[in-house]
Amino acid sequence: MPELFAYTDGACSGNPGPGGWGVLMIAREGEAVVKTRELNGGEPETTNNRMELLAAISALEALSRPSRITVVTDSAYVKNGVTAWIYGWKRNGWRTADKKPVKNVDFWQRLEAAQARHEVNWEWIKGHAGHPENERADELARAGMKPFKPKKARPDDPA
């Protein structure tokens, strides 16, 4: 049975602003890659954290059956949130330790539901550090954002 990996990333131009998310999914048998799949999308007005979450959600929701998967993210927010903070938030009625509403609660709840079907191992890696799979996820996120970024006016465009 192949090992599954999802390399996820989010991007935002301005925060908030147009954003995108990207996922590189890889099935490996030993060192051999047996299958890859790329996913991405974006939104016209969002935040970087929401796009990081949506990348992880999209990776898990793309799996057609319960699976064992390693999700690799460069977002400490996502990794710490889903492996540690979420338990306290739920216990506190989706409020932080200082009783404020959890930001992005809709996506945290969606991530929790998506994760429940699978056996997920979460890994954090440093972003923009030359890790090829993370760099590809970043490219996919930027491509997902591109349709929502304002077009730059060319100097020869009539006003």
N, C-alpha and C positions, 0 to 999 in steps of 0.2 A: 504494500500500500504506500503510495507516495506521501511524502511530507508536504504539507501546505504552508505557504508563507504569504502574508499580505504586507507589502511595504506601502505605507500611507503617508500622505502629506496634504497640507492645506496652504493656500496662498491668498493674500489680500492686497489690493492696491489702495492704500488708505485703510484705516481701521476705526470706524467702518468704511466700507467702499465695495467696489466690485470684488468678488472673490471666486476662487475655484478650489476644487479638491481633486486628488489623483490617487489611484491605487494600481500598483503592480502586483499581480497575484502570480505566484510561481509554485508549481508542483515539482518536487525533486525526489529522485530515487538515488540515494547516496549523494554524490556530487553532480550527477547528471540532471539537467533540467528536462522534464518530460512534457511540460505544458506551461504556457504563460497566458495571461489575460490582462488587458489594461482597461481600466475604467476611469472616467472623469466626468466632471460637470461643474456647474458654477451658479452663482446668483448675482443679481445686480447690486444688492445692498446687504452686506453681511460683515462678519468679523473673521479674523484669522482663526480664533478658537472654534467658532462654529464650523469653519471649513475643515479644520483638523478633526473635529468630531464626526462630521459628515463623511469624511474619507473612511474612517474606521467603521462607521455604521454601514456604509455602502459595501465595504469588503465583506462583512459578515452577512449582510442581507443578500449578497450575490450567490452565496452557497446554496445549492438546491437541496442538500440534505445535511443532517447533523454531521459535523466534521471536527477533527482535531486540527487546529491551525495556530500558527504563531503570527501575531500581528506586531509588526515592527514600525514604530513611530518615532519621529524626532520631537514630538510634543510631550514634554513632561506633564503638562496640563491634562492631556488625555490619559497617559499612562498612570499618573498618580490618582487622577479622578476615578478611573474605573477599577483600580486595584486597591485603593485605600479610602479615599474621601467619600465615595458613594454610600458606604455603609452608615456613616454618621449622618449624612444628609437624609437618607431614608428614615433613620431612627428619629431624626428631628423634624419629620414632616417636610422634607426637601428644603430645609433651612440650614444655613451655615452655622458654625459654632457660635458666631456672634448674632445669631437669630435673623440674619438677612436672607431673603429668598436666594436660592441657588441660581446663578446665571446659567442660561442655556438648558434649563431643566427639561424642556421638550426633547432636546437631543440626548441628554443623559438618560432619560427614561427610554428613549428609542434604542440607544446603545445597550442599555441593560437588557431589554427584550431581545435584541438581535443576538447578544452574547449568550443568552440563556439556552439557546438551541445547540450550542457548540462547546467543545472543550478548548478554551482559548488560553494561550500563553502570551503575555504581553512583554515586549522588549522595547527599551528606549535606546536610540542611538543618537549621536551628535549629528545635527543637520549641517548641510553644506560643508561636509568634511571629506568629500571624495568617495563616499560609499556609493557604488554604482546603482544599486537598486533604489536607494533613497533619492539619488539625483534624478533617476527616471521618474519616480513618483512626483518629485518637484516639477519636472517638465510637464507631466500630465496635469498637475494642478494649475500651472500657469496657462496651459492650453485650454483648460476648462474655464478659466477666468476671462480669457481673451475676448469672447463675444460680448461680454458685459462692460469692457473697458471703453471709455469714450474714444472715438476716433480722433487722432491728432490732425489738425488742419494742416494741409500742405501750404507752403508759402504762395504757390500759384493758384490756390483755390479762391474763386470770387466770394466775397462775403455775402 
